[in-house]
Amino acid sequence: MNSELVKNDGRAGGKGRNKGGAFGPGSYCACIKCGEKIPHKRGVKCTTIKCPKCGHTMIREELLKK
């Protein structure tokens, strides 16, 4: 076997679409309606959290700045 060949385990090399890891730790979830911010919890998507102030869906703070 040629030692220059790279073994392929069947997984794609990139992160892929919406697979996390893009924003990193230490961020906030922010409400797009009222602006309330709460600390982001690792492993929990901000879009699964409702705003404690107004009840609207929250998003990662970085997405508000785009």
N, CA, C and O atoms as a MOPAC input file, in Angstrom:
PM7 MOZYME 1SCF
protein

 N      0.84500 1    -1.17700 1     0.00000 1
 C      0.00000 1     0.00000 1     0.00000 1
 C      0.88900 1     1.23800 1     0.00000 1
 O      1.92600 1     1.26000 1     0.66300 1
 N      0.49400 1     2.24900 1    -0.72700 1
 C      1.25200 1     3.48200 1    -0.83500 1
 C      1.07300 1     4.31300 1     0.43700 1
 O     -0.05800 1     4.59100 1     0.83600 1
 N      2.16400 1     4.70700 1     1.06900 1
 C      2.09300 1     5.46300 1     2.32400 1
 C      1.61000 1     6.89600 1     2.12100 1
 O      1.29900 1     7.59300 1     3.08700 1
 N      1.54900 1     7.33600 1     0.85900 1
 C      1.08300 1     8.69500 1     0.58000 1
 C     -0.43500 1     8.77700 1     0.51900 1
 O     -0.99600 1     9.87300 1     0.55200 1
 N     -1.10000 1     7.64300 1     0.43100 1
 C     -2.55800 1     7.65400 1     0.37400 1
 C     -3.13400 1     8.01500 1     1.73800 1
 O     -2.61800 1     7.60700 1     2.77800 1
 N     -4.20200 1     8.78000 1     1.70900 1
 C     -4.87100 1     9.17800 1     2.94900 1
 C     -6.09000 1     8.29200 1     3.13000 1
 O     -6.88500 1     8.11400 1     2.20700 1
 N     -6.22700 1     7.74600 1     4.31000 1
 C     -7.36400 1     6.89000 1     4.60500 1
 C     -8.62600 1     7.72700 1     4.71400 1
 O     -8.61600 1     8.78500 1     5.34200 1
 N     -9.70000 1     7.27200 1     4.11700 1
 C    -10.98000 1     7.96400 1     4.16200 1
 C    -11.92800 1     7.15800 1     5.03000 1
 O    -12.20600 1     5.99400 1     4.74200 1
 N    -12.42300 1     7.77600 1     6.09000 1
 C    -13.34900 1     7.06400 1     6.97500 1
 C    -14.80900 1     7.30000 1     6.60100 1
 O    -15.70700 1     6.87000 1     7.32500 1
 N    -15.05800 1     7.98000 1     5.47800 1
 C    -16.42100 1     8.18500 1     5.00600 1
 C    -17.05600 1     9.48000 1     5.47200 1
 O    -18.14500 1     9.83100 1     5.01700 1
 N    -16.40300 1    10.19000 1     6.36000 1
 C    -16.96500 1    11.45400 1     6.83400 1
 C    -16.40700 1    12.60700 1     6.02100 1
 O    -15.26800 1    12.55900 1     5.55500 1
 N    -17.20800 1    13.63600 1     5.85500 1
 C    -16.75900 1    14.82400 1     5.14200 1
 C    -15.74900 1    15.57900 1     5.99400 1
 O    -15.80100 1    15.52000 1     7.22300 1
 N    -14.84700 1    16.27600 1     5.35700 1
 C    -13.79900 1    16.97700 1     6.07900 1
 C    -14.24200 1    18.26500 1     6.74500 1
 O    -13.66300 1    18.67100 1     7.75200 1
 N    -15.27900 1    18.92500 1     6.19000 1
 C    -15.72000 1    20.20700 1     6.74500 1
 C    -16.76700 1    20.05300 1     7.82200 1
 O    -17.23200 1    18.95200 1     8.11700 1
 N    -17.12600 1    21.17500 1     8.39900 1
 C    -18.15300 1    21.19300 1     9.43900 1
 C    -19.54400 1    20.97500 1     8.84900 1
 O    -20.41500 1    20.41000 1     9.50900 1
 N    -19.75700 1    21.41700 1     7.62000 1
 C    -21.07200 1    21.29100 1     7.01900 1
 C    -21.96100 1    22.45700 1     7.40800 1
 O    -21.55500 1    23.35000 1     8.15200 1
 N    -23.14600 1    22.43300 1     6.90600 1
 C    -24.09300 1    23.51700 1     7.13600 1
 C    -24.81800 1    23.33300 1     8.46500 1
 O    -25.31400 1    22.24700 1     8.76500 1
 N    -24.87600 1    24.37900 1     9.24100 1
 C    -25.59200 1    24.39300 1    10.52500 1
 C    -25.17700 1    23.27900 1    11.47000 1
 O    -26.02000 1    22.68700 1    12.14500 1
 N    -23.89600 1    22.99200 1    11.52200 1
 C    -23.41300 1    21.93000 1    12.40100 1
 C    -22.73400 1    22.48200 1    13.64600 1
 O    -22.10800 1    21.72200 1    14.38600 1
 N    -22.83800 1    23.76700 1    13.89400 1
 C    -22.26100 1    24.35000 1    15.09800 1
 C    -20.79100 1    24.65400 1    14.95100 1
 O    -20.18800 1    24.38700 1    13.91200 1
 N    -20.22200 1    25.21000 1    15.99000 1
 C    -18.80300 1    25.50800 1    15.99400 1
 C    -18.42600 1    26.81800 1    15.33400 1
 O    -17.25800 1    27.20400 1    15.36300 1
 N    -19.37500 1    27.50400 1    14.74700 1
 C    -19.06100 1    28.71300 1    14.01100 1
 C    -18.84700 1    29.92200 1    14.91300 1
 O    -18.05200 1    30.79900 1    14.57400 1
 N    -19.52300 1    29.99200 1    16.03600 1
 C    -19.46800 1    31.18200 1    16.87400 1
 C    -18.53700 1    31.05200 1    18.06700 1
 O    -18.05200 1    32.06100 1    18.58000 1
 N    -18.28400 1    29.86800 1    18.50400 1
 C    -17.39800 1    29.67600 1    19.64000 1
 C    -18.10200 1    29.90600 1    20.97100 1
 O    -19.28400 1    30.24900 1    21.00500 1
 N    -17.37600 1    29.71600 1    22.05700 1
 C    -17.96600 1    29.83600 1    23.38700 1
 C    -18.06600 1    31.28900 1    23.85300 1
 O    -17.51300 1    32.19100 1    23.22500 1
 N    -18.76900 1    31.50000 1    24.94400 1
 C    -18.81400 1    32.80700 1    25.57800 1
 C    -19.65100 1    33.84100 1    24.87400 1
 O    -19.30900 1    35.02300 1    24.88200 1
 N    -20.72400 1    33.42900 1    24.27600 1
 C    -21.58600 1    34.34200 1    23.55200 1
 C    -22.91500 1    34.50000 1    24.29000 1
 O    -23.10100 1    33.98300 1    25.39200 1
 N    -23.81500 1    35.21500 1    23.66400 1
 C    -25.14100 1    35.43000 1    24.23300 1
 C    -26.21700 1    35.04500 1    23.24000 1
 O    -26.00200 1    35.05800 1    22.02800 1
 N    -27.38400 1    34.70200 1    23.77500 1
 C    -28.59000 1    34.55600 1    22.97900 1
 C    -29.32400 1    35.88400 1    23.11500 1
 O    -29.42600 1    36.42800 1    24.21500 1
 N    -29.83300 1    36.40800 1    22.00500 1
 C    -30.49600 1    37.70500 1    22.02400 1
 C    -31.87400 1    37.60600 1    21.38900 1
 O    -32.08900 1    36.84800 1    20.44400 1
 N    -32.79700 1    38.38500 1    21.92500 1
 C    -34.15600 1    38.43800 1    21.39000 1
 C    -34.19100 1    39.45900 1    20.26000 1
 O    -33.73000 1    40.58800 1    20.42700 1
 N    -34.73500 1    39.06600 1    19.11100 1
 C    -34.79900 1    39.98500 1    17.97900 1
 C    -35.94200 1    40.98600 1    18.13200 1
 O    -36.00000 1    41.98700 1    17.41800 1
 N    -36.84800 1    40.70900 1    19.06600 1
 C    -37.99600 1    41.60000 1    19.26600 1
 C    -37.71300 1    42.69600 1    20.29600 1
 O    -37.93800 1    43.87400 1    20.01800 1
 N    -37.22000 1    42.32000 1    21.48700 1
 C    -37.03700 1    43.31000 1    22.55500 1
 C    -35.57600 1    43.58300 1    22.90700 1
 O    -35.29400 1    44.53200 1    23.63900 1
 N    -34.63300 1    42.76800 1    22.40000 1
 C    -33.21600 1    43.00100 1    22.64600 1
 C    -32.66200 1    42.37700 1    23.91800 1
 O    -31.48000 1    42.54900 1    24.21900 1
 N    -33.48600 1    41.65800 1    24.67000 1
 C    -33.02400 1    40.98400 1    25.89300 1
 C    -31.90300 1    40.00400 1    25.55100 1
 O    -31.96000 1    39.33300 1    24.52000 1
 N    -30.88000 1    39.91700 1    26.41300 1
 C    -29.75700 1    39.00200 1    26.19700 1
 C    -29.61200 1    38.08500 1    27.39800 1
 O    -29.76900 1    38.50600 1    28.54400 1
 N    -29.30700 1    36.81200 1    27.11400 1
 C    -28.99400 1    35.84700 1    28.16400 1
 C    -27.73700 1    35.08800 1    27.73500 1
 O    -27.49800 1    34.93700 1    26.53700 1
 N    -26.93700 1    34.61200 1    28.67600 1
 C    -25.73100 1    33.86000 1    28.30900 1
 C    -26.07700 1    32.59100 1    27.52900 1
 O    -27.01100 1    31.86900 1    27.87700 1
 N    -25.30800 1    32.33500 1    26.47200 1
 C    -25.50600 1    31.12400 1    25.68300 1
 C    -25.02300 1    29.91900 1    26.47600 1
 O    -23.96200 1    29.96200 1    27.09800 1
 N    -25.80600 1    28.84100 1    26.45000 1
 C    -25.42200 1    27.60200 1    27.12600 1
 C    -24.91400 1    26.61900 1    26.08700 1
 O    -25.57900 1    26.36800 1    25.08200 1
 N    -23.73400 1    26.06100 1    26.33000 1
 C    -23.12200 1    25.11600 1    25.40400 1
 C    -24.04800 1    23.93000 1    25.16700 1
 O    -24.57700 1    23.34700 1    26.11300 1
 N    -24.23900 1    23.57900 1    23.90500 1
 C    -25.06500 1    22.44100 1    23.53900 1
 C    -26.53800 1    22.76500 1    23.39300 1
 O    -27.32600 1    21.89200 1    23.03000 1
 N    -26.93000 1    24.00900 1    23.67000 1
 C    -28.33300 1    24.41900 1    23.55100 1
 C    -28.42100 1    25.51200 1    22.49100 1
 O    -27.81400 1    26.57300 1    22.64000 1
 N    -29.17000 1    25.25900 1    21.43100 1
 C    -29.32300 1    26.25400 1    20.37700 1
 C    -30.18700 1    27.40400 1    20.88100 1
 O    -31.21600 1    27.18700 1    21.52200 1
 N    -29.76300 1    28.61300 1    20.58700 1
 C    -30.52700 1    29.78600 1    21.01900 1
 C    -31.94500 1    29.77200 1    20.45200 1
 O    -32.87400 1    30.26300 1    21.09300 1
 N    -32.11500 1    29.21700 1    19.26400 1
 C    -33.43600 1    29.20000 1    18.63800 1
 C    -34.42500 1    28.28800 1    19.35700 1
 O    -35.61900 1    28.30900 1    19.05500 1
 N    -33.94400 1    27.49200 1    20.29800 1
 C    -34.85100 1    26.64000 1    21.07800 1
 C    -35.27700 1    27.32000 1    22.37800 1
 O    -36.05700 1    26.76200 1    23.15000 1
 N    -34.76100 1    28.53100 1    22.61500 1
 C    -35.04600 1    29.26200 1    23.85100 1
 C    -36.00700 1    30.41000 1    23.56500 1
 O    -35.85500 1    31.12500 1    22.57400 1
 N    -36.99200 1    30.58200 1    24.43200 1
 C    -37.92000 1    31.70700 1    24.33700 1
 C    -37.41100 1    32.83100 1    25.23900 1
 O    -36.86800 1    32.57400 1    26.31300 1
 N    -37.58300 1    34.05000 1    24.80600 1
 C    -37.14500 1    35.20800 1    25.57100 1
 C    -37.87700 1    35.25800 1    26.91300 1
 O    -39.10400 1    35.16900 1    26.95500 1
 N    -37.12200 1    35.40100 1    28.01200 1
 C    -37.76200 1    35.46500 1    29.32300 1
 C    -38.57200 1    36.74400 1    29.53100 1
 O    -39.42100 1    36.80400 1    30.42000 1
 N    -38.31300 1    37.75500 1    28.72200 1
 C    -38.99300 1    39.04100 1    28.86600 1
 C    -40.28700 1    39.12300 1    28.04400 1
 O    -41.32100 1    39.56400 1    28.54600 1
 N    -40.21700 1    38.68700 1    26.75800 1
 C    -41.39200 1    38.84800 1    25.88800 1
 C    -41.90100 1    37.54900 1    25.27200 1
 O    -42.98200 1    37.53200 1    24.68300 1
 N    -41.13400 1    36.44800 1    25.39800 1
 C    -41.58300 1    35.15700 1    24.88300 1
 C    -41.24600 1    34.86900 1    23.43000 1
 O    -41.60700 1    33.81100 1    22.91400 1
 N    -40.56200 1    35.78900 1    22.76000 1
 C    -40.18900 1    35.59300 1    21.35500 1
 C    -38.98900 1    34.65700 1    21.26500 1
 O    -38.25800 1    34.49800 1    22.24300 1
 N    -38.77500 1    34.03200 1    20.10000 1
 C    -37.63000 1    33.15100 1    19.87800 1
 C    -36.33600 1    33.95600 1    19.87800 1
 O    -36.27800 1    35.07100 1    19.36100 1
 N    -35.29900 1    33.36500 1    20.47100 1
 C    -34.00400 1    34.03800 1    20.54900 1
 C    -33.05200 1    33.49500 1    19.48500 1
 O    -33.25300 1    32.39700 1    18.96800 1
 N    -32.00600 1    34.27500 1    19.15900 1
 C    -30.97200 1    33.86300 1    18.20800 1
 C    -29.60400 1    34.21600 1    18.79100 1
 O    -29.51700 1    34.96200 1    19.76600 1
 N    -28.53100 1    33.67800 1    18.19100 1
 C    -27.17700 1    34.02200 1    18.63700 1
 C    -26.95000 1    35.51600 1    18.40700 1
 O    -27.34200 1    36.06400 1    17.37600 1
 N    -26.32500 1    36.15100 1    19.36400 1
 C    -26.07300 1    37.59200 1    19.31400 1
 C    -25.31800 1    37.98500 1    18.04400 1
 O    -25.58000 1    39.04500 1    17.47500 1
 N    -24.38700 1    37.14600 1    17.59500 1
 C    -23.59300 1    37.44600 1    16.40500 1
 C    -24.45900 1    37.61500 1    15.16200 1
 O    -24.09000 1    38.35400 1    14.25000 1
 N    -25.60100 1    36.94000 1    15.11600 1
 C    -26.47500 1    37.02700 1    13.95400 1
 C    -27.22100 1    38.35700 1    13.89000 1
 O    -27.65100 1    38.76800 1    12.81200 1
 N    -27.37900 1    39.03300 1    15.02100 1
 C    -28.02600 1    40.34800 1    15.03100 1
 C    -27.16400 1    41.39400 1    14.34700 1
 O    -27.68000 1    42.37100 1    13.80400 1
 N    -25.86500 1    41.19400 1    14.37200 1
 C    -24.92600 1    42.18000 1    13.84000 1
 C    -24.72500 1    42.05600 1    12.33900 1
 O    -24.04900 1    42.88900 1    11.73600 1
 N    -25.30400 1    41.02400 1    11.72400 1
 C    -25.12700 1    40.82200 1    10.27700 1
 C    -26.08500 1    41.67400 1     9.49100 1
 O    -26.07900 1    41.63500 1     8.26100 1

